[in-house]
């Protein structure tokens, strides 16, 4: 029983509660991690006499922002290595200089690693560029899309890859115009090296120590709270990642509510233990299982029904998992009563995923078991109708139109970008849609995602990217709160500032619902609260 004398009262100039009806409240009361009541400040003072008050002044309070598909465990490792994003290294010369400097600090034979390289914004590099930058060290640079990377000759030797090595199933090795290996590891060829959660076979990369990864995790959590996030779903988890998150929790240092999609390659262990969707609590929860079917949007490897508009992208993309294996994975997870989220970007891939979902439901109907399509990028009316019939959940990129801008029109053509990251179409069709950055593949800031969904314009180049998919600011906020809660199965107590809901909220310097849409990304995050506790406060108020 909550002692009604203990709540803390919060008030602000604007509160966007997203409750189902009635005017917006002037204030709300928080006790024991939940919203106890909402109403006018006078009403709450009468109800809770002597309760302490926090006045957020002219700020706007919104429900805690929730990223339904991001990679916390991956970020924990990436933050220990080079940041090769376009913001950090705006040219190939700058990138290679960073690699050279890191090689100078590394021990003999130690790998030099960096991530978030963007070949469009920074420029293209090859194995030979990395040979010059780090001649005595194996070097690996992972593309921002996370589905391919570039290694140097020393790394190729360490990986046992030469000109005669056959490409792995679901992957490839890039080649130059003369047919020689150019250092690119594509799809499964990269995943087997970099991502323990989905690697098949041993990788020569020495894993970071648990202490170092914990340090990286806490840094990522700090950055993401500062951006307004209170909840996330880590969309590719292995056993070691669960151990990392549990360590942070046991030490009382995990403040980001974290859902987990366990890699399908590790599902057998969870299944043997009887761990399924919903296992855990409001801080650390098993959401479901993650599988892959195709490549990436930014990496230009997703599986398309029609070829890429840009001939340099080549062909129709890559199917990374066989259709037979996909059907078996979906059938098993579905039969166990668990949620599966399948990575599918291209329209050809999405149709195969829907085929698998429909087959599983025919064989063993499970009403209310809502599977997810991760990214679900390129859709059409038939796809929407099938998703609606299945009550499937879409988890598309929120910030890609803003981040990639006009490059998307070049790669896919304007007709297709009108059907990509289709937040408007999903809402109109009644398909649940969640907010996602897919960081490190896209910017993690949720306000940038909101701006991208509202404007559908490149942040840097101003190019329109599928303007028919624009949504209102209010709709974008609901996608990044209630939509994400639906995707993890917590919408009954998350995503609103309402009695009984978790006291997770974000304090913004301006109301995103009335701000200039082109300035949403620049709205300052004044504070972030999880369970009524302040986990981030702006340095200067």
C-alpha positions, 0 to 999 in steps of 0.5 A: 500500500502506497503511503499517500504522504510520501509522493513527490509532486512534479509540475511544469509549464507543459505536460504531455501525458498521452493519457487516453482522455481529458485535458493535460494535467498541471502536475503529477505525483510520483511514489515508489517508482510509479505515477500515483496521481495527476491533476492540478497542483492545488488538487495534488497538494490537497491530496498529499499535504506536505509532499515535496515539489519539483518545479520544472518551470517552463519546460515540457515533460513527456513520457520517457523516450523508448528505443525499441531497437538499439544495441547497448551491448555492442555500443559497450564494446564499440566505445572502447575502440575508435569512433570513425563516424563522419562527425569524428573523421570527416575525410578518408585522410582523417580516418586513416590518420586516426587508424595510424595513431591508434596503431602507434599506441597498440601493442605488437600484433594487437588489432586496431578497430574502429566503427561507424565508418560512413563511406558516403560521408567520409569517402571510400577506403580499401584494404590497401589504404589500411595497409598504409595506415597500419602496416604492422597491425591487423586493422578492422573498420566496421561500416555504420550500417554494421553489415560490412567492414574493411580489413587490411592484408594483415587482418586477412591473413589472421582470418585465414582469408586468401584469394581462393577462400570461398565466401561463407553462406549468407556473406561475401568478400568484396573484390576490386575491379581486377578481381583481387580481394579489396578487404570488404567483409560483407554480411556473414563474413563480417558477423562471424568476426565481429558479433559474438551474438551471431558468429559461427565459429571462432574469431581471432579478435580478443574480446574485451574484458568484463570490466572494460565492457562494463565501463563502455556500457555505463558510458553508453547509458550516460550518453543515452540518458542525456539524450532523453532515453529511459528505456531501450530494447537491445536487439542482439544479445548473447549469453555474455551480454546478459552477464554484463547487464546483470553485473551492472544491475547487481552493482546498482548501476543499470538505470536504463530499462533494458529489454533483450532480443536474444540471438537465435544462435543462443536460443537453445540455451534459453529454451532449455532453461525455460526462459521466454518472452516477458521473463524478468522485470521492469528493469531487465526483461527478455522480450524475445528472439532475434533472427536475420534474413537480409542485409542493410539499408545504409550498407546497400545489401538488403534483399529487394524485389527490384534491383537497386536504382544505383548501378554501383549498389549492384543487383538485388541484395543478399539473403543472409539466412536460407528460407528453410532455416528461417521457417524452422526458426520462426516455427520453433520460437512461435511454438514455444509461445515466444516473440520473434523479431526478424531483421528484414529490410527489403520488400522481398525479405519482408514477404518471406518473413510474413510467409513464415509468420503465416505458416507458423500461425496456421500450424499452431494458432497463438492469438495475441502472440505478436511477432516483430519485423525489425526495420521492415523498411520497404513496404507496399499495400499488400505487406501492410494488409498481411501485417495487420491481419497477423497483428505483427509489429513494425520496428522501422528506422526513425532517423534514417531519412534525416541521417542519410538524406538524398543518398537514399533517393540515389540508392533506391529511387524516389518512388521507393523512398516513398514506401520506406520507413513507412511510419505514416502508412503503418499508422494509417493501416492500423499496424503498431509501429515502434521508434528505433535508432538501430544505433550504432547504425544510426544516430541514437538521439531520439529527438533527431528521430522525431525530427526525421519522422516529421520532416522527412528531410536530410539533416545535412542536405535538406533533401526530401526523402519520401515526404508522403510518410511524414507524421505529426510531432504528436504521432512521432512522440507516441511512436517513440513511447507507446509504440515502443512499449507495445513492441516489448509488451509493456504498454499497460504500464509504460509510455504514459504519464498516468496513474499506475504507470512507471514514473519514467519521463523526459524533461525538455527545454521546448515542447516538441509538439509545437516547436519548429519541426526542423528544430526538434533535434536541437531541443535541449534535454533538461533532465531524465527520470527513471522510476522517479529518480533523476538519472540525468540533469543538464549541467547548466540550468 
